[in-house]
């Protein structure tokens, strides 16, 4: 093992930024020197995130020299005592108050921590100067720095020890598993060792039956928990559809069975007394043999990564051990059968040559007799068939003699048709014609080797298929990103130009033109919503969507969602009603996604409700079973959208939540849409751990309800001000704007350039144009704009690289930069902000939103 205190570690305990004064200096100078050093310490500590230990050791004392040699030391404690005596520090010299003689240590002698530590404890001081060969101070070691060094070394050693113990235990368990050929011993050893190592309540090995039920074949369990050994378990959650995921390495880690599982699965786990569990597959030659599970029976538990990894590794060892046990059992059986055959044939040889010929001529295995010189003197028809030769051709051939009689041999041989055969040979020493000889039994294994070759080929094909699947997934992700960019970029120009024309940026328009522009804007917005729905479904299916959980006021969420359909409902004279209880719990949800769900349901309600109908948004706290109250079980809030619309036939309800499906082609023509809305609703709600339900009657109306888990212990009073969007827009429009601000626009799309520049100039800004990232950097250095609009995807140099270069220039580092992109993929915002962007907008950009963001950033940047 390496020495715990290396020269590098010892060097970390030495402070070199020393405070040194001459012996004839005044105490006043020492106080000033310490104060200055402390101020520098504070600045350095802030730069290093508060880690100031390496600096404080040098400001706690001042070393005193005379004629370039160390003669004394003055500590802060010495100064405090001097000031307490009301001494005049302006008149007293350092030589009068310093501690002398001072104990020091030559720097070359500082080879370990024991020497300075003994000096500290023996002489009761805490500062040890290190001097060179001329007795001049070059460093300082303190008792505190040595203790810190000791702590670091012990922590490092403990970490290494824990890792070694983990690996040693894993190796020991694996060796114990591999050392046995008895399958039951292997399983019993595995579950016992895992339960002891993980300190859990129960560990079981579960073997599947052909109908995917199973039996617990091995178990280690505490006395306080029920035993499952020998029980047949039928998990309603597990079906044949789950086999492939488990064969591909799926694991289940559940810290609390009441969070995230289906009701039937939770009930099943309750029945077998399970509160938390890890489940990993046991594979046998690519097939799902069973499951290895660690279970907590009395309480929930957070399973750390090391526990999951250990269980996975041991499941792999168990699979190998099972295969070895099966192979060994088969080999034993084959060996026993072969030995029995040899014994039988040997007895027949002793009894009668005629009987021998009769027996060996009719057995399926080949029989050879080889003399003491290795030449074949007898062969039966089966041997001739194996070698694809006649008996006459075999007799006299030299095959050699074995060097061991206790083992089998495999040989390959070329047949007349060019194929290669394989056989297993077993030798027995006999007497033939009164001379020593060898009886050889030949067992043809050609078919077995061909089967093994086919299995190997199948495994290779499976590997190729897995690679193709990974490639297809990557291409799908790239397709999503490209489609997002290619579809949003032209929409940005369409919606931007339309918005600019309506605001009069390009000149006055009449009422008829405004109506036409509004039609274009509605169509473009509808197309954008369809694109967003398709991309959202694709993101959810590929697992790219991440929820941004925040505590959300339910009442405010409902009111803001209802505001989105108010204008549509007025046109159809539909009455809107909202029902909220007096107190509601806060929901821990992704507010934007749940608002998307509610708006989707409300839009559908308006779409399918006839004129003068009614739509009700109702929120209720679902009742709790008091007799079986469990505080670990989440409570639910139900948000229901109830309408008096056309209703849905019972046979069509199951089709509603499937993507790209509308239940009636006639409705598709009457009410436009992609058929993605309710599919998105269902998937977003389920991502939150909730569920969607529907009750409907044809010609009467429908009730769509979403149930979301909530924290019932934090109700909030229902007293919310009405949202007045017109007041908010008026407030924004009256914000003070500097008309002379210069904005650099980096964009390569001509339509977007025209849209953005025309709008910005109409709003009173001056603009500079760059068609790629390199031009943007050059123009920014020359003109120093007040704000930069940076498109991300541009030729020559993209926007991300341009932002990084701009942030490296001290003169440009504070300029606000808004990143613009049509990708709009998960994680884009964080990626852009990380490289230096101030904020981010996804195309198509609402020009009002852009103007508001520009004003906000300019106001924040102005002094």
C-alpha positions, 0 to 999 in steps of 0.5 A: 500500500502507498504511503498515506502522506505523500510529498504532494499531500504534505505540501498542501499543509504548508502556507507560503504567503507569509507575513514577515516584518523586521524586529525594529518595526512598530506593532502598529505596522503589524496590525495594519499588515494583518488587516490587509492580509485578512481583506485579501483573504476575504476576496480570495475566499469569495473567488474560491466559493468560501473555501478560505482555510488555506489563506487564514493560517497565514494571517493569524501570526506575523514572523519577525526577522533580523539580519535575514534570520527568524528571531521571533513570532507575533500571533493575534493572541499576543496583539489582543493581550497588548490592546487589552492592556491599553498599550500604545501600539504606535510606540511599541516595537515588535521586538518588545512583544514577540515570542522568542526564541521561536521554535522552527523546523527546516523545510528539508526535514518536513518529511512526515506529520509526526515530527511537527505534531509532536512539537505542537503537543509537546510545547503547546503552540500552534504555529511552526515556521519552516526555514531554509538553510539560512534560517529564513522563513519560507513556509508555515505549518499550523496545527489546524492544517495538519488536522485538516490533512489527517481528515483528508487522508482518513476520508480517502482511505475509508472510501478506498476500504469501502470500495475494496470491501464491496468488490471483495464481497461481490467476488466472494459471493460469486466464487461461492455460487460458482463453486457449487454445481447443485442448483438449489445450493446456488440459489440458497447461497445467493439469496442468503448472502444478498439479504445479509449484505443489503440488510433487507427483509426478504430476498427471493428467487422466483422461477417462471412456469410456461404460463408465466405464473411462477414459484418461489424456489429459494428464499431468505427472510427475517422472522418478522416477515411471512415466508413465500417459499414454495408459493405459486405467485401470479402477478396481475401486472406481469404478462407475456408482453413483459417478457421481452423487456425483462429479456433485454435487461429491464429492472424494476426499482420501487422505493414505495409501492404506493407511488407510481404503480397501478392499483392492481399491482399495488394490491398484489404487493400488499398481499405478499407483504411488500412495501419496496423492492428491486426486481432483476431478471435471471436469464438462461441462454437468452431466455427469461428463467426467473426473477431475483428480488430484494424486498422490504416488507415493513416500510418503504426504502430508498434503494441506492445505485450500489444495491441495484448494481450488486443485484444485477451482477449477482443475477448474471452470476446466477444465470451462468451458474444455472447454465453450468449446473444444467450442463454439468447434470447433462454431462454427468448423465451422458457420462453415466450413460456412456460408462454404462454402455462401455461396461455392458460392451466390455462384459459382452466381449469377455463372454463371447466374441459372437455376442460382441459382434452382435452387440457392436453391430447394432449399437448407435455409437461407434466401437473401435478396438486399437492395439498397443501400437495405436492401430485399429484392429476392429470397427463396428458398422456405426464407427464406419458410418461416423467416419463415412468409410467402410470397415475394411478401410478403417482396419489398419489405420493408425489412430494413436493411443491415449495418454489418459483413460480418465477423460474424453476426447473430441475429434473432427474428421473429414467425410467423403462428401466434404463435410466435417464430422465431430465425435467424442471418444472414450477409452477403456483398457482391455485385453484383445487376443491376449495382448493389451488393447484399447476399446474406443467408444465413439459418440457422434456430436456433429448435430450438436455442434451444428446446433451450437453454430446456429445458436452462435449465428442467431446471437450475432444476428440479434446483436446486429438487430440491436445495433439497427434498433439503436440506429433507428432510434438515433435517426428518429431523434434527428428527424424530430429535430430537423422537422421541428426546425424546418416546419417552424422556420417558415411559420416564423416568417408567416406569423411574424409578417402577419402580426407586423401587418396587423400592427401597421409596421408595413403601412396602413391596412383596411378592415377587409385586409385585417380580416384576411390577415387574421384568417392567415394568422389563425391558420398559421397558429392552427398549423403550429399547434398541430406541429406541436402536438405531433412533436409532443407525442413523438417526444413522449414516445421516445422518452425525451420529455421531462416534467418541470415540477412546481407547486401550483395554485389549482384555482389560478390554473383553472381560471387562466385555462378558462380564459383561453376559450372565453372568446370562442364561447362568446361567439357560440353563446356558450355559458361558462361556469367554474366550480371551486371548493373553498380550500384546495391543496397545492399540486406538485405538477408541471404547470405548463403541461397541465394547462396544456391538458386543460386547454385541450379539453376545454377547446374540445368542449367548445368545439363539440358543444352546440350554440347556447350550451353550457361548459362547466370546469369543476374541481373536487378533492376525491374522498379518502377511506378513513378506515384504511388511511395511509399517509404514504398513499397520495391523495387526488384532486379531480379536475372535470370538464363537463359539457352539454355537447354531442356526446360519445357512443359507448363503443367509441370511448376506447378509441378516443385516446389513441393517436391519429384517430377520430371516431367518425370521419364525418366529424373529422370533416366537420371539426378539424384536428389531428386526433392527437389532443386526447392522446397527449392529454392521457400521456401527460396526465399519466406522466404525472402519476394520474389518470384520465376518465370519461363518462358520456351519453350520446346527445346529452354531453360528456365529462372528461376528468383528470385525477392528479396526486396532491399533497393534502397537507398544504391547502391554500385559501381561495381568494384570487384576483381576476386575470385582466389581460388587457390591463397587463398588455396596457402596462407593457405597452406603456413601458419606457423604451429607449428609441436609440437602442442598436440591435444586431440581428444574426439570421440567414433566412431572408423572410425572417430577416425582413420580418424581424428588421421591419418590426424592430425598426417600426418600434424605434430600434436601429438594426444591424444585419449579419448572415452567419455567426462569424459576421455577427462576431465582427459586427459586435466588436465594431459597433458594440450593439445594445442587444443581439438576436442570435439565430442558432442554425446558420452557415459558416459558424452557428449561433452557439459557437458565435455566442461563446466567442462573444462572451470571451471578449471583455467588451462584449461580455455584458451585452444581452443575447436572445437565442432564436431557434426552430428546433424547440427540443427538450433541454435547448433552453438550458444548453443555450443559457449555459454557453452564454445566452441571456434568454431564449425564444422558440420559432415561430416567435410572437413579435410582441413577446420578442419586444417585451423580452427585448425591453426587459433585458435592455432595462436590466442592462441599463444602469 
